[in-house]
């Protein structure tokens, strides 16, 4: 599997033309890995709750996913401090990365 394309400033990866916020690089490797493990456990809990049609467990599991994503810096307040907006989930071609993206991504 190849690494996804990252923006020049390291804030986002690009998946199918859409920006997704990367984890906070200020997290220690151990802290980041611990939250990644918790995220994976929470995602498995979401799948189990969906299979069992348990709405209460599903809500709890989704809350755990959200908590892990926020702790990783992928959601919630941005981890950078220069005032740049959060462009998470925006199409790269519609952002300040448009010129860069047009140069690195071949046209369909």
C-alpha positions as CSV (number, residue, x, y, z in Angstrom):
1,X,0.0,0.0,0.0
2,X,1.4,3.4,-0.9
3,X,1.4,6.4,1.4
4,X,-1.4,8.9,0.7
5,X,-0.5,12.3,-0.8
6,X,0.3,14.9,1.9
7,X,-0.1,18.6,1.6
8,X,3.2,20.6,1.6
9,X,2.5,21.9,5.1
10,X,1.8,18.4,6.5
11,X,-1.6,19.2,7.8
12,X,-3.7,17.0,5.5
13,X,-3.6,13.8,3.4
14,X,-5.5,13.8,0.2
15,X,-7.8,10.8,-0.5
16,X,-9.8,10.8,-3.7
17,X,-9.3,14.6,-4.0
18,X,-10.5,15.4,-0.4
19,X,-8.5,16.7,2.4
20,X,-8.4,14.8,5.7
21,X,-6.6,16.2,8.7
22,X,-3.5,14.4,9.9
23,X,-2.8,13.5,13.5
24,X,-1.1,16.1,15.6
25,X,2.7,15.7,15.0
26,X,3.3,17.1,18.6
27,X,2.0,13.8,20.1
28,X,4.6,11.4,21.3
29,X,4.8,8.1,19.4
30,X,3.6,6.3,22.4
31,X,0.6,8.6,22.9
32,X,-0.3,8.6,19.3
33,X,-0.1,4.8,19.1
34,X,-2.2,4.4,22.3
35,X,-5.0,6.6,20.7
36,X,-4.7,4.7,17.4
37,X,-5.3,1.4,19.3
38,X,-8.3,2.9,21.1
39,X,-9.6,4.2,17.8
40,X,-9.4,0.8,16.2
41,X,-11.1,-0.8,19.3
42,X,-13.9,1.8,19.0
43,X,-14.3,1.1,15.3
44,X,-14.6,-2.6,16.0
45,X,-17.2,-1.8,18.7
46,X,-19.2,0.3,16.1
47,X,-19.3,-2.7,13.8
48,X,-20.4,-5.1,16.5
49,X,-23.1,-2.7,17.6
50,X,-24.3,-2.3,14.1
51,X,-24.5,-6.1,13.7
52,X,-26.4,-6.5,17.0
53,X,-28.7,-3.5,16.2
54,X,-28.0,-2.1,19.7
55,X,-28.5,1.6,19.5
56,X,-27.1,2.3,23.0
57,X,-23.9,0.5,22.3
58,X,-23.7,2.1,18.9
59,X,-23.9,5.6,20.4
60,X,-21.2,4.7,23.0
61,X,-18.9,3.3,20.3
62,X,-19.3,6.3,18.1
63,X,-18.6,8.6,21.0
64,X,-15.4,6.6,21.6
65,X,-14.4,7.0,17.9
66,X,-15.0,10.7,18.2
67,X,-12.9,11.0,21.4
68,X,-10.0,9.2,19.9
69,X,-10.1,11.3,16.7
70,X,-10.2,14.5,18.8
71,X,-7.3,13.3,20.9
72,X,-5.3,12.4,17.8
73,X,-6.0,15.9,16.4
74,X,-7.9,14.7,13.4
75,X,-11.1,16.4,14.6
76,X,-12.0,19.1,17.1
77,X,-9.7,22.2,17.5
78,X,-6.9,22.4,15.0
79,X,-3.4,21.5,16.2
80,X,-1.7,24.4,14.4
81,X,-1.5,27.9,15.8
82,X,-1.1,30.2,12.8
83,X,-4.8,31.0,12.4
84,X,-5.2,28.9,9.2
85,X,-8.7,27.6,8.8
86,X,-9.6,23.9,9.1
87,X,-10.2,22.5,5.6
88,X,-10.9,19.0,6.8
89,X,-13.1,17.1,4.3
90,X,-13.0,19.9,1.7
91,X,-12.1,19.1,-1.9
92,X,-8.5,20.1,-2.4
93,X,-9.3,21.8,-5.7
94,X,-11.6,24.2,-3.8
95,X,-9.0,25.3,-1.2
96,X,-5.8,27.2,-0.9
97,X,-4.1,23.9,-2.0
98,X,-5.8,24.0,-5.4
99,X,-2.7,25.2,-7.4
100,X,-0.4,22.7,-5.6
101,X,-3.0,19.8,-6.1
102,X,-3.4,20.6,-9.8
103,X,0.4,20.1,-10.2
104,X,0.7,16.8,-8.3
105,X,-2.6,15.1,-9.2
106,X,-3.1,14.0,-12.8
107,X,-6.4,15.0,-14.3
108,X,-9.1,12.2,-14.5
